Every structure is written in structure tokens, then in C-alpha cells.
Amino acid sequence: MEKILRCVRWGYEVNASSDDCIDAIDSYFQQVLSYGRNRKVILEAPFYDKDCVLGNILAAHYLFSSQPSRANSYVEAAASSLEQSTPYEKAVFEAISYLISEDRDDDLAFEMHTELLKKFPKDLVSLKRAQLLCFYMGQPDPFLGLVQQVLVANQEESYIHGMLAFPLLELGRMEEAAAASRKGYEINKEDAWAHHCMCHVLQHECRFKEAVEFMEGLAGSWPSCSSFMYTHNWWHVALCYLEGGSPMSKVEEIYDYHIWKELERDDAVPPEVYLNALGLLLRLDVRDALDGFEDRLKILAVRLTDQVNWYLEWHLDIMIVWALAKVGETSRAHELLEGLKFRLSKMNKKKQQVMQKGIQLGEAVYEYARGNYKKSLELLGSDFNAIGYKIIGASDEQIDVFNEMLCQLLLNTGQSSTAKEVIRERIKVRDGVPFMWRLLSYAMEGNAEAGSAGERAKKLESCYF
């Protein structure tokens, strides 16, 4: 069939011989932006037009983490037709082919996406790729600059506003993040990422009851979302119940019906779903509230002994180390840690320096899970701040559990004076978290102020739920 210029949803020209190919590409764009369950629709694009550069390179990006050899065949197909492609296709091809290349430099990959978006600012899926890059670099600043750069061209698009909200909240600009989130779901009430960003803001501000009511009021639109987005939004709800001192039954209900049920689905389980499950269980552990959840953790850990779930994401690997060590699978946990060290040794020097922190955190978590608190604290250091470890691929909310772990380590090793300082600093930032006041009362045991800290914890718990 003769190739003609056709436009994708952004209005940019693509050389394609089939309307069905363009329809598949546009469907994929929608799935990415809405965190839909059917991103595999992109594989239909090369089926309808085996020579379409855009269809092939997007299919390669979709497959590269799970099926790299298959992804390479799509890269080769795209490269073979590059001379006949449009400037937009060439720009996307160059950005993605470098992004999925071995030993890429993250800064350069981001620069390439920046250049692409200067020429094609309406391509919000390229913007989304840039967001993920910055997330795994632990750098919200460059992405904020990039999203602001393309904002003028996308004011009426709902998805741009949720993408704007995320770096704002990561930079502590909560009021602006709330406004951007609100604009996103006012344009499209089913924008689950905008819901998620608003929940981040409410949670940070200790408005737990409001956050739960907001999220549960919108949860009916989430079943169409990917397993990651569905379970991640529910993870946030569970955290709000937990932080607000709700009865544990609410947390159990969310784990059983909205997180574990996704792990029981027949289709392949994305690694991020395990991350949401583990993230909730580790929160319970550092709060001494894992009683009643041990069987759930053991069932989860059985799955995580399977190496198919290893080495997909640093954050997930560190959480798996904790889970395996916690249930007594210490040799498997140690094997995973050694595997991470081997992978680190194969990285370039720049990447090694950055990711060494990931190894350090993994080792500390391993010792913590085994009850070796002194060793764990030595590995972390008493001046540890988890925000400096976001390079493992974690948001502020996700990484903060390790700061809670530090508080417990200080208390469990008898360093109550240091614990008091750390806890007080946390309370200055978020003074509405009952758990922190309770920890402060433990740190002050025997002191007259201990009682007032304990009373503050009780009062907060009674006013949320």
C-alpha cells in the first residue's frame, strides 16, 4: 500500500500506509497518558504497517524492558525505513533508540527529549518519557523546566497539568501542585495521575481524612487503569488511613481487595504492583504493626524468590531484599544483594558513583530485616536522609519509609537523644502525624514531656478517623 503523510493526535505528520497503523499509535498515546491497561495496542501499529518508523520505535520502547531481543527487531525495522520518515518520526526515533541503548547517559537522554520537545511541544508521550527519566535520576528540577517549556502549547490538555503537578510537589511547592492537579481533573475527571498528585499534597499536609474522601470518591474510575496506577492510588489511600491512625481493618481491606487481588490476575503482573504491596507492608513493619500481616508477607515472599522479579528496578530490589530477609529467606536476600553489587560493577564510573547509595540502602535494609539494628544503623549513618536516595526510583512518599526506619533504629540502639532530634525535625515539617508524636514520647521516656507527646498522638488519632 502506498505511503502517504498522515497525522497523529498531536497534529504531527507520520509517513504511513495505513489509517489502522495511525489509530493504533493514537490509542497507545492515550493508554500511556491515562495509565491504561492496554499499552500493548502499540504492537498493532507495525502489524498494519511494518515499515512505519514511529510505530516500530514505539513498539520497541514498549518491549525493551521485558523482551529486549524482540525490541531490537523493531528498532532495526524502524532504522531501515528512516530515510522515508518525517522530521517528527526521526526525532522520536533518535530519542527512543538512545534511551533504550546499552550504557546510555541519562543526562544526554534527557537533553535529546528536550530538543525533541522544542520542535514538537504537543507530544505529551515524549514528555512522559522525560518525566520518568528525571524520576529515576532523582531530579525533579529539570523536568519542571521542561514541562513549563511546553505548557503554553498544551493548556487545554488535562494530562499536562498532572505532569506539572508532580515535580512541583516533589520540590515542596504544594500550593502550586494542588492548583495544577485540580486543573487536570477539572478538564478530565478521570485523570488518575492528577488524582494521585492531589493525594500527595493532602497527605503531605496531614489532611488524611480529606485525602481519603477525595480519593475514594474518584476510585470508581480507576479499574480501567494499569495495575500499577490502580494499586498505587490505593496504596496512597491505605497510607492515609495508616498515618491518620485509622483502625488496621481499613488497611487490611485495601491490601486484600485492591492490591493483592491485582497480584492474582491472570495477566502478567507489572513489577510496580509488587512494589506497592511491599511498600505498604514495610510501612507496617517500621510502625511495629506487621502483626496480622505476616502470612500475607510470606505468601508475597514466595513469589519474590523467583528471579524473574529481580533486577527490574532498584527500588523493588531493595524492597525484595527486606521481604526475603524478614521471612527468613536470608540466603536468597543475600544472593539478590550480591547480584546488585555485580550489576553496579558493570556500570560506567559516573553511574557507579550515583548508584552506590542503592547498595548501601539495600545492605542496611537487609540487616534491619534480620534484627541487626546496630549494623543497619552503621550502614546508614545517623545523619542519613532518605531524600538523598531517590535515585533508586522512588517518590518522596515512597522513600520516606526509610526515614521512619532510621527513627526506629536510633530508638532500638539506645540513641534516644539523637532520635529526639531527628523526630523533632520531622515534626517541624509535618506535625500532624500521630506516629511521630508517639515515637517522640518513646524517645523521651522518663521525661515530663513524654506524656504530652503521647497525648498529642492520641488527640490527632481521634480527630482523623
C-alpha positions in Angstrom: 0.0 0.0 0.0 1.3 3.5 -0.9 2.7 5.5 2.0 1.2 9.0 2.5 1.6 11.6 5.2 -1.0 11.1 8.0 -1.2 13.0 11.3 -1.1 11.5 14.8 -3.2 13.0 17.6 -0.7 15.9 18.2 -1.1 17.0 14.6 2.4 15.9 13.6 3.0 14.2 10.3 3.9 10.5 10.0 4.7 8.5 6.9 2.3 5.6 7.0 0.5 3.3 4.6 -2.5 2.6 6.9 -5.0 4.5 8.9 -5.2 1.5 11.2 -1.5 2.0 12.0 -2.1 5.6 13.0 -5.2 4.6 15.0 -3.0 2.1 16.9 -0.4 4.7 17.6 -3.0 7.2 18.8 -4.6 4.5 21.0 -1.2 3.8 22.5 -0.7 7.5 23.3 -4.0 7.6 25.1 -3.1 4.5 27.1 0.2 6.0 28.2 -1.3 9.3 29.2 -4.2 7.7 31.1 -2.2 4.9 32.6 -4.4 2.5 30.8 -4.2 -1.3 30.8 -3.8 -1.8 27.1 -0.4 -0.2 26.2 0.3 -3.4 24.1 -2.0 -1.9 21.5 1.2 -0.3 20.0 2.2 -3.7 18.7 -0.7 -3.4 16.2 1.0 -0.5 14.5 3.8 -2.5 12.9 1.3 -5.2 12.1 -0.7 -2.8 9.9 2.4 -1.1 8.5 5.7 -3.0 9.0 7.7 0.0 7.7 6.3 2.8 9.8 9.2 4.2 11.7 7.1 5.7 14.5 5.0 2.5 15.0 8.2 0.4 15.2 10.2 2.6 17.5 7.3 3.0 19.9 6.8 -0.8 19.9 10.5 -1.2 20.7 10.2 1.2 23.7 7.2 -0.7 25.0 9.0 -4.1 24.8 12.6 -3.2 25.7 12.5 -3.8 29.5 10.6 -7.2 29.2 11.7 -8.5 25.8 14.9 -6.8 24.7 15.7 -9.0 21.8 12.2 -8.6 20.4 12.5 -4.8 21.0 15.8 -4.8 18.9 14.0 -6.2 15.9 11.6 -3.3 16.0 14.5 -0.8 16.3 16.1 -2.4 13.2 12.8 -2.2 11.3 12.5 1.5 12.2 16.1 2.2 11.2 15.7 0.5 7.8 12.9 3.0 6.9 14.4 6.1 8.4 15.2 7.8 5.1 11.5 7.9 4.2 10.3 9.2 7.6 9.2 12.6 8.6 11.2 15.0 10.9 8.9 14.2 13.8 9.5 10.5 13.3 13.3 11.0 13.1 13.3 13.0 16.3 11.3 10.3 18.2 13.4 7.5 16.7 16.7 9.2 17.8 15.4 10.0 21.3 14.0 6.5 22.0 16.8 4.5 20.3 19.3 6.3 22.5 17.0 5.9 25.6 17.0 2.1 25.2 20.6 1.7 24.2 23.1 -0.1 26.4 25.1 2.1 28.8 23.1 5.3 28.0 23.9 8.5 29.7 20.8 9.7 31.4 21.6 13.4 31.1 22.1 13.1 27.4 18.9 11.1 27.0 17.1 13.9 28.8 18.8 16.5 26.5 17.6 14.7 23.4 14.0 14.7 24.7 14.3 18.4 25.5 15.4 19.1 21.9 12.6 16.9 20.6 10.0 18.8 22.6 11.4 22.2 21.4 10.4 21.2 17.9 7.3 19.1 18.8 5.9 20.5 22.1 2.5 18.8 21.8 4.0 15.3 22.1 3.0 14.6 25.6 4.1 10.9 25.5 7.7 12.1 24.8 7.2 14.4 27.8 6.1 11.4 29.9 9.3 9.6 28.9 11.3 12.6 30.0 9.4 12.6 33.3 10.3 9.0 34.0 13.9 9.7 33.2 14.1 12.6 35.7 12.2 10.4 38.3 14.9 7.7 38.1 17.6 10.4 38.2 16.0 11.7 41.4 15.9 15.2 39.8 12.5 17.0 39.6 14.0 20.4 38.7 14.9 19.7 35.0 11.6 18.1 34.4 9.7 21.1 35.9 11.6 23.4 33.5 10.7 21.1 30.5 7.0 20.8 31.3 6.8 24.6 31.8 8.5 25.0 28.4 5.7 23.0 26.6 2.8 24.2 28.8 1.8 27.1 26.5 1.2 24.7 23.6 -0.9 22.3 25.8 -3.1 24.5 28.1 -6.3 22.6 27.3 -4.8 19.1 27.7 -5.7 17.6 31.0 -2.6 15.3 31.2 -0.1 18.2 31.1 -1.4 19.5 34.4 -0.8 16.3 36.3 2.7 16.1 34.8 3.3 19.7 36.0 1.9 18.9 39.5 4.4 16.1 40.2 7.7 17.9 40.1 6.1 20.8 41.9 5.1 18.6 44.8 8.5 16.9 44.8 10.0 20.3 45.2 7.7 21.2 48.1 5.7 23.7 46.1 2.4 22.2 47.4 0.0 25.1 46.7 1.1 25.2 43.0 1.0 21.4 42.8 -2.6 21.4 44.2 -3.7 24.0 41.6 -2.1 22.1 38.7 -3.7 18.8 39.9 -7.1 20.4 40.3 -6.9 21.9 36.7 -6.0 18.4 35.4 -9.0 16.6 36.9 -11.4 19.5 36.2 -10.6 19.1 32.4 -10.8 15.3 32.7 -12.4 14.0 35.9 -10.8 10.5 35.2 -7.2 11.7 35.1 -5.9 9.2 37.7 -2.4 10.8 37.8 -3.9 14.1 38.7 -5.9 12.4 41.5 -2.6 10.8 42.7 -0.8 14.2 42.7 -3.6 15.8 44.7 -3.5 13.0 47.2 0.3 13.6 47.6 -0.4 17.2 48.5 -3.2 16.4 51.0 -1.1 13.6 52.6 1.9 15.8 53.0 -0.3 18.4 54.7 -1.6 15.7 57.1 -5.2 16.2 55.8 -5.7 12.4 55.9 -9.5 12.3 56.2 -9.9 14.8 53.3 -7.4 12.8 51.2 -9.3 9.5 51.8 -12.7 11.1 51.0 -11.3 12.7 47.9 -9.6 9.5 46.6 -12.5 7.1 47.5 -14.9 9.5 45.7 -12.9 9.0 42.5 -11.9 5.4 42.8 -14.7 4.2 40.6 -12.7 5.4 37.6 -9.5 3.5 38.5 -10.3 -0.1 37.4 -9.6 0.9 33.8 -6.1 2.0 34.9 -2.9 -0.2 34.7 -2.3 -2.4 37.6 0.5 0.0 38.7 -1.7 3.1 38.8 -4.7 1.3 40.3 -2.7 -0.2 43.2 -0.6 2.9 43.6 -3.6 5.1 44.1 -5.0 2.6 46.6 -1.5 2.4 48.3 -1.8 6.2 48.9 -5.3 5.7 50.4 -4.0 2.9 52.7 -1.1 5.2 53.8 -3.6 8.0 54.6 -5.6 5.6 56.8 -2.3 4.3 58.4 -0.8 7.8 59.0 -4.1 9.1 60.4 -4.3 6.3 63.0 -7.3 4.6 61.5 -8.2 1.0 62.7 -6.0 -1.5 60.9 -9.0 -3.2 59.3 -9.1 -0.4 56.7 -5.5 -1.1 55.7 -6.2 -4.8 55.6 -9.2 -4.3 53.4 -7.2 -2.2 50.9 -4.3 -4.7 50.8 -6.6 -7.7 50.3 -9.1 -6.2 47.8 -7.2 -3.6 45.9 -3.5 -4.7 45.9 -3.4 -8.5 46.4 -6.3 -9.0 44.0 -4.2 -7.3 41.3 -1.4 -9.8 42.0 -3.9 -12.7 41.5 -4.9 -11.6 38.0 -4.2 -14.0 35.1 -2.3 -11.4 33.1 1.4 -10.6 33.8 1.9 -8.7 37.0 3.9 -5.4 36.5 6.8 -5.1 39.0 5.3 -1.9 40.3 2.4 -3.8 41.8 4.8 -5.8 44.0 6.4 -2.5 44.9 3.0 -1.1 46.2 2.4 -4.3 48.2 5.8 -4.3 49.7 5.8 -0.6 50.3 2.7 -1.0 52.5 4.0 -4.0 54.4 7.3 -2.3 55.2 5.4 0.8 56.5 3.6 -1.6 58.8 6.8 -3.2 59.9 8.6 0.1 60.8 5.5 1.1 62.8 5.5 -2.3 64.7 2.1 -3.1 63.1 3.0 -6.1 61.0 1.2 -8.4 63.4 -1.7 -10.0 61.5 0.1 -9.4 58.1 2.9 -12.0 58.5 1.0 -14.6 56.4 0.4 -12.1 53.7 4.1 -11.2 53.6 5.1 -14.9 53.5 2.8 -15.5 50.5 4.3 -12.5 48.8 7.9 -13.5 49.6 7.3 -16.9 48.0 6.6 -15.2 44.7 9.6 -12.9 45.1 12.1 -15.8 45.4 11.5 -16.1 41.6 14.4 -14.3 39.9 12.1 -13.2 37.1 11.1 -10.4 39.5 14.7 -9.4 40.3 16.8 -6.6 38.7 13.8 -4.8 37.2 14.0 -1.7 39.4 16.4 -0.7 42.2 13.6 0.3 44.5 11.8 -3.0 44.0 15.1 -5.0 44.5 15.7 -3.2 47.9 12.1 -4.0 49.0 12.5 -7.6 47.9 15.7 -7.8 50.0 13.7 -6.6 53.0 10.9 -9.1 52.4 13.1 -12.1 51.9 15.3 -11.4 54.9 12.2 -10.7 57.0 10.6 -14.1 56.4 13.9 -15.9 56.9 15.0 -16.4 53.3 18.3 -14.7 54.1 20.4 -16.7 51.6 18.1 -15.5 48.8 18.1 -11.9 50.0 21.9 -12.1 50.2 22.0 -13.5 46.6 20.0 -10.6 45.4 22.2 -8.1 47.1 25.3 -9.7 45.6 23.6 -9.6 42.2 23.1 -5.9 42.6 26.7 -5.4 43.5 27.7 -7.3 40.4 25.5 -5.1 38.2 26.9 -2.0 39.8 30.5 -3.2 38.9 29.4 -3.3 35.2 28.2 0.3 35.2 30.3 3.2 34.0 32.1 5.2 36.7 29.5 8.1 36.7 26.6 5.7 37.2 28.5 3.6 39.8 29.1 6.7 42.0 25.4 7.6 41.8 24.0 4.1 42.4 26.4 3.1 45.3 23.8 4.6 47.6 21.4 2.0 46.4 23.7 -0.8 47.5 24.2 0.9 50.9 20.5 1.2 51.4 20.0 -2.4 50.4 22.6 -3.7 52.9 21.0 -1.6 55.7 17.5 -2.9 54.9 18.9 -6.4 54.9 20.4 -6.0 58.4 17.2 -4.2 59.6 15.0 -7.1 58.5 17.2 -9.6 60.3 17.0 -7.6 63.5 20.7 -6.4 63.4 19.8 -2.9 64.2 23.3 -1.7 65.2 24.8 -2.9 62.0 21.9 -1.4 60.0 22.4 2.0 61.6 26.2 1.9 61.0 25.5 1.3 57.3 23.0 4.2 57.1 24.8 6.6 59.4 22.9 8.7 62.0 22.9 11.7 59.6 21.0 9.6 56.9 18.2 11.3 55.0 16.3 9.2 52.5 15.6 12.1 50.2 19.2 11.8 49.0 18.4 8.2 47.9 15.7 8.9 45.4 17.9 7.7 42.6 16.6 4.2 43.4 13.4 5.4 41.7 11.1 6.5 44.5 8.9 9.5 45.2 9.1 11.5 48.4 6.3 9.4 49.9 7.8 6.1 48.9 11.3 6.9 50.1 10.2 8.4 53.4 9.7 4.9 55.0 13.5 4.7 55.2 13.5 7.8 57.4 10.9 6.2 59.6 13.2 3.2 59.7 16.1 5.4 60.9 14.0 6.7 63.8 13.3 3.1 64.9 16.9 2.1 64.5 18.0 5.0 66.7 15.5 4.1 69.4 16.3 0.4 69.2 20.0 1.0 69.7 19.5 3.3 72.7 20.3 6.5 70.9 17.3 8.4 72.3 18.9 11.9 72.3 19.7 11.6 68.5 16.3 10.1 67.9 14.6 13.1 69.6 16.5 15.5 67.4 15.6 13.6 64.2 11.9 13.1 65.2 11.6 16.8 66.2 12.9 17.8 62.8 10.3 15.6 61.1 7.5 17.0 63.2 8.5 20.6 62.2 7.8 19.6 58.6 4.6 17.5 59.3 3.3 18.0 62.8 0.0 16.1 62.2 1.4 12.5 62.1 0.4 10.7 65.3 3.1 8.0 64.8 5.9 10.6 65.0 4.5 12.1 68.3 4.3 8.5 69.6 7.9 7.9 68.7 8.8 11.2 70.4 7.1 10.1 73.6 9.2 6.8 73.5 12.4 8.8 72.9 11.6 11.0 75.9 10.7 8.1 78.2 11.1 9.1 81.8 10.9 12.8 80.9 8.0 15.0 81.8 7.4 15.9 78.2 6.9 12.3 77.2 3.3 12.4 78.4 2.4 15.5 76.5 3.8 13.9 73.3 1.8 10.8 73.9 -1.4 12.9 74.5 -0.7 14.8 71.2 -0.6 11.4 69.4 -3.9 10.3 70.9 -5.6 13.6 70.1 -4.5 13.5 66.5 -5.7 9.9 66.0 -9.1 10.8 67.4 -9.6 13.7 65.1 -8.9 12.0 61.8 -11.0 8.8 61.7 
